[in-house]
Amino acid sequence: MTFAYVFGPVASSRLGHSLGLDLLGRRICSMDCLYCEVGRTDILTCERAPYVPAATILDELAAWRNENPGTHVDHVTLGGSGEPTLNSDMGRIISGCRTILPDVPVAVLTNSTLLHRKDVRDEAACADVVLPSLDTLVETEFRALNRPEKELTASGVAAALLTFRKEYGGRIFLEILLSKGINDSQENLALLRQFVPELAPDRVDVTTLSRPGAYSKAAPVDADVRAAWCDALNACLPAADPQQTGIFLRTGQRADFTQRDDRAVESMLLQTLSRRPQTAGQLALALSLPLDRVERALRPLLQSGTVAPLPSQNLQQQDEDPFFALADR
Ligand code: SF4
């Protein structure tokens, strides 16, 4: 079966082997971040709707389980091509995941912009781990970097996160993404130093761009800046290789796709490249495949023009490896 809304599992530094569910199916989001790896937001909205109905996603998840017996998954992760909490079927999707994969914890990725709504907080609270992002508390930076729907403010998002923290007994992994010259200011750092202890997340990750963003203005910060922010915010500094992280190693298992035939590998590559540009090395890591297997599968896709290399856009690629994306991205 071809899967439209289930993808992976891919190796994640925070979630181990993460089986992704795309709750939007299109680029629908409450923000249009400069750094978005998925691409520019097509529909900018805060309106909730069953963009992909629960039954559609859960039927696919059940089919994926039946086709992949024994494949190890650490988390089922609600995310996708936009903001997953916009899907008004999210609560039903989380409870369906628990029925279909009862031993697998559920994670929700969110940009935090809908947490002011009680219904969204109640649904998100059914997950085992919630991974909110909040990149800046400076309103001008928030507008410049995250380009939110016009009603949203950084202070409103921060207040909603604090409310959620009080109500939710599960784990919160906060992510702060830094973009050079936009939100790496001392003003933002000072505000976040007050906010983070108040939120008391179980984990903080300070990240920067590692793949091309939707807009060329977005650029990664230097390693020393990121390290200083990690220190100041008591954040994790994940290894570049997620297989080296504690979370990954704790699982004690790796998905093994090496036995997949060439067609299956090609389909996995196309699926993951449809979500974000990646280098051959990143693809190998994400899909738990040897690099030469990825390179072999990429060759005909490049020759046919289905996949094309992208310019590296100022990213800190020590090895200068090209990023690949679907040609019709
Ligand atoms: S990075 Fe996340 S929040 Fe920002 S536009 Fe992309 S999907 Fe939306």
Residues whose N, C-alpha, C, O or C-beta is under 5 A from the ligand:
A	BS01	SF4	C29 M31 D32 C33 C36 S81 G82 E83 N111
